[in-house]
Amino acid sequence: MTEFDPPTESGSESGPDTSLAVRHAALVRVADGADRFGSRRDPDDPGDVRAMPMVLHIPKAEPPARSALLRAAATATAQVCLDPRVGPDGPWHDEYTAWLDARIRKVSRRARGAQWAAAQEVDGITATVDGASARVYVPCRLRDLDPRLRKLQVEGTDLPHDDGTDTPDPDALVLWVNAALDMTVGKTAAQVGHAVMLAAGWLPFETVERWFGRGCPTDVRLADDVRWAEATALGDDVVGVRDAGYTEVAPGSTTVLADLRSIT
């Protein structure tokens, strides 16, 4: 189960969210340029590089299921990218659009206890799926990252693979993770986050509108060699994430495939 309260239009107490089409159009532009992942240059100053922070809640005593945590990360990313606050009149608009215009990066961190509580105070959206929680934040320059997030650990924690839920959400966008790459949970969280952005950009607005109203549910599944080949063979019915190769995988590796047929 995904916990979500659909937001109302920015600046109003209720009524239709008329700017959703504009926010969707921004993701359409991202999807259109997905094959040019290496064409944008980074700023000369590393501190000016922009990234979307993600924080995964991984308690030490009772860590969550890996698949549920990845679903939470993917769902929270979609919710941020379609939230009224990233729209033209929203408080997140300038930082968000500046990030879309650069190389789209995400950096995931882990938190527990008081760190997780502090992370909730920073502007963002938390998604909770089957007891697993992830929070995704407004993109920013690395130099401007909130100190409450900067202190969190980036590496060093992983979770075992699991078979996922026995009762998948029929409204969920299905994401297939390339098992052959053996990515850490943090790396995979960033990849499924990018996959939902690309999928939303490829899907018709009416489909995305209904999906957003349902809370942007996702279903993350691990694909072995056989299942990955089957998914790849779906052609235009899937959209893939090709990684730039900064961490863990070789440049140009396809990390995640989003099944566009899975939501209507």
C-alpha positions in Angstrom: 0.0 0.0 0.0 1.2 3.5 -0.9 0.4 6.3 1.4 -0.4 9.6 -0.4 -2.5 12.7 -0.1 -2.9 14.2 -3.6 -2.0 17.9 -3.4 -4.3 20.7 -4.6 -3.3 23.3 -7.2 -0.6 25.6 -6.0 -2.1 28.7 -4.5 -5.6 27.3 -4.1 -7.5 25.4 -1.4 -9.2 23.1 -3.7 -10.2 22.5 -7.3 -8.6 21.1 -10.4 -4.8 21.2 -10.8 -4.7 23.1 -14.1 -0.9 23.3 -14.2 -0.4 19.5 -14.2 -0.2 19.6 -18.0 2.7 22.1 -17.8 4.6 19.9 -15.3 4.0 16.9 -17.5 5.3 18.8 -20.5 8.6 19.4 -18.7 9.0 15.6 -18.3 8.1 15.1 -22.0 11.1 17.3 -22.8 13.3 15.2 -20.5 12.2 12.0 -22.2 12.8 13.5 -25.7 16.4 14.2 -24.8 17.1 10.9 -22.9 19.3 9.6 -25.7 21.7 12.6 -25.3 22.6 11.8 -21.7 26.2 12.7 -22.2 25.8 15.9 -24.2 25.4 18.4 -21.4 28.6 19.7 -19.8 29.0 19.9 -16.0 29.8 23.3 -14.5 33.6 24.0 -14.0 33.0 24.3 -10.3 31.9 20.9 -8.8 29.9 22.8 -6.2 27.6 24.1 -8.9 26.6 20.6 -10.1 22.9 20.1 -9.4 21.3 17.0 -8.1 18.1 15.7 -6.6 18.7 14.4 -3.1 17.0 11.2 -2.0 17.0 9.8 1.6 16.2 6.2 2.2 14.9 5.2 5.7 16.9 2.2 6.7 16.6 1.5 10.5 19.3 -0.7 11.9 17.1 -3.0 13.9 14.4 -3.6 11.4 15.5 -2.7 7.9 12.8 -2.5 5.2 12.3 -4.9 2.3 14.5 -3.7 -0.6 11.7 -3.9 -3.2 9.4 -1.8 -1.0 12.1 0.8 -0.4 12.8 1.1 -4.1 9.0 1.5 -4.8 8.9 4.3 -2.2 11.9 6.0 -3.8 10.4 5.8 -7.3 7.0 7.0 -6.2 8.3 9.9 -4.2 10.4 11.0 -7.2 7.3 11.0 -9.4 5.3 12.9 -6.8 8.0 15.6 -6.6 8.3 16.0 -10.4 4.5 16.3 -10.7 3.8 18.4 -7.6 2.2 21.8 -8.0 5.2 23.4 -6.3 7.5 22.6 -9.3 5.0 24.4 -11.6 5.5 27.9 -13.1 4.2 29.7 -10.0 5.5 27.2 -7.4 8.3 27.8 -4.9 10.3 24.9 -6.2 10.1 25.9 -9.9 13.4 27.7 -10.4 15.6 25.1 -8.7 13.7 22.2 -10.4 13.8 23.7 -13.9 17.5 24.5 -13.5 18.1 20.9 -12.7 16.2 19.7 -15.7 18.3 21.9 -17.9 21.5 20.4 -16.7 22.7 16.8 -16.4 19.9 15.1 -14.4 21.6 13.6 -11.3 20.2 12.1 -8.2 22.2 11.3 -5.0 20.7 8.9 -2.5 21.6 8.8 1.2 20.4 6.7 4.1 19.1 7.8 7.5 17.7 6.3 10.7 16.5 7.6 14.0 17.0 11.2 14.7 18.6 11.7 11.3 15.5 10.5 9.6 13.3 12.8 11.8 15.5 15.8 10.9 15.4 14.9 7.2 11.6 15.3 7.3 12.1 19.0 8.1 13.7 19.7 4.7 11.4 20.5 1.8 10.5 17.4 0.0 8.0 14.5 -0.3 8.0 11.2 1.6 6.4 8.1 0.2 5.7 5.1 2.4 5.1 1.7 0.7 4.5 -1.4 2.7 6.2 0.1 5.7 9.3 1.3 3.8 9.9 5.1 3.4 11.9 7.3 1.2 12.0 11.1 1.0 12.9 13.0 -2.2 13.8 16.6 -2.2 13.9 19.7 -4.4 17.0 19.6 -6.6 19.7 22.0 -5.7 23.4 22.8 -6.2 25.6 20.5 -4.2 27.1 23.5 -2.4 23.6 24.5 -1.3 22.6 21.1 0.1 20.9 21.4 3.5 23.4 20.5 6.3 20.8 18.0 7.7 21.1 16.1 4.5 24.8 16.6 3.8 25.8 14.8 7.0 24.0 11.6 5.9 25.9 8.6 4.6 25.9 8.1 0.9 27.5 4.6 0.8 28.0 1.6 3.0 24.5 0.2 3.3 22.7 -2.3 1.2 19.7 -4.6 1.5 19.2 -8.2 0.3 17.1 -8.8 -2.8 13.6 -10.1 -2.2 10.7 -11.3 -4.4 8.6 -8.2 -3.9 4.9 -8.0 -3.0 2.5 -10.9 -3.4 -0.3 -8.5 -4.2 0.9 -6.0 -6.7 -1.0 -2.7 -7.2 -3.0 -3.0 -10.5 -2.4 0.8 -11.0 1.4 0.6 -10.5 4.0 1.4 -13.1 6.2 -1.7 -13.4 9.9 -1.1 -13.4 12.4 -3.9 -14.3 15.8 -3.6 -12.7 18.8 -5.2 -14.6 19.9 -7.9 -12.1 23.2 -8.4 -14.1 24.5 -5.1 -13.0 24.2 -6.0 -9.3 23.7 -2.3 -8.2 23.5 -1.3 -4.6 20.1 -0.2 -3.2 21.2 3.5 -3.2 22.3 3.3 -6.9 19.1 1.5 -7.8 16.9 4.0 -6.0 18.4 6.8 -8.2 17.9 4.6 -11.3 14.2 3.8 -10.7 13.7 7.5 -9.9 14.9 8.4 -13.3 12.9 5.6 -14.9 9.6 7.1 -13.6 10.5 10.5 -15.0 11.2 9.0 -18.4 8.0 6.9 -18.3 5.9 9.9 -17.3 7.3 11.8 -20.2 6.5 9.1 -22.7 3.0 8.4 -21.4 0.0 10.4 -22.6 -1.1 13.2 -20.3 -4.4 11.6 -19.6 -2.7 8.5 -18.3 -0.3 10.4 -16.2 -3.1 12.5 -14.8 -4.9 9.4 -13.6 -1.7 7.9 -12.3 -0.8 11.0 -10.3 -4.3 11.1 -8.8 -3.7 7.5 -7.6 -0.4 8.5 -5.9 2.1 7.5 -8.6 2.3 3.8 -7.4 5.2 1.7 -8.7 6.1 -1.9 -8.7 9.9 -2.6 -8.8 10.9 -6.1 -10.0 14.4 -7.6 -10.4 14.9 -9.0 -14.0 17.3 -11.9 -14.5 18.9 -12.4 -18.0 15.8 -14.1 -19.4 13.3 -11.6 -18.1 15.5 -8.7 -19.1 15.7 -10.0 -22.7 11.9 -10.4 -22.8 11.4 -6.8 -21.5 14.0 -5.4 -23.9 12.2 -7.1 -26.8 9.0 -5.1 -26.0 10.4 -2.2 -28.1 8.3 0.9 -27.9 6.3 -0.5 -25.0 9.3 0.1 -22.6 11.6 3.0 -22.0 15.0 2.4 -20.6 17.5 4.4 -18.4 21.0 4.6 -19.8 23.4 5.5 -17.1 26.2 8.0 -17.6 28.6 5.7 -15.7 29.7 7.9 -12.9 29.3 5.2 -10.3 29.0 1.4 -10.2 28.2 0.7 -13.8 29.8 1.3 -17.2 28.7 4.4 -19.2 25.7 3.6 -21.4 24.5 0.7 -19.3 20.8 0.2 -19.4 19.8 -0.1 -15.7 16.0 0.0 -15.6 13.2 -0.6 -18.0 9.8 1.0 -17.4 6.8 -1.0 -18.8 4.6 1.6 -20.4 1.8 -0.9 -20.8 1.4 -1.4 -17.1 -0.7 1.7 -16.4 -3.7 3.0 -18.2 
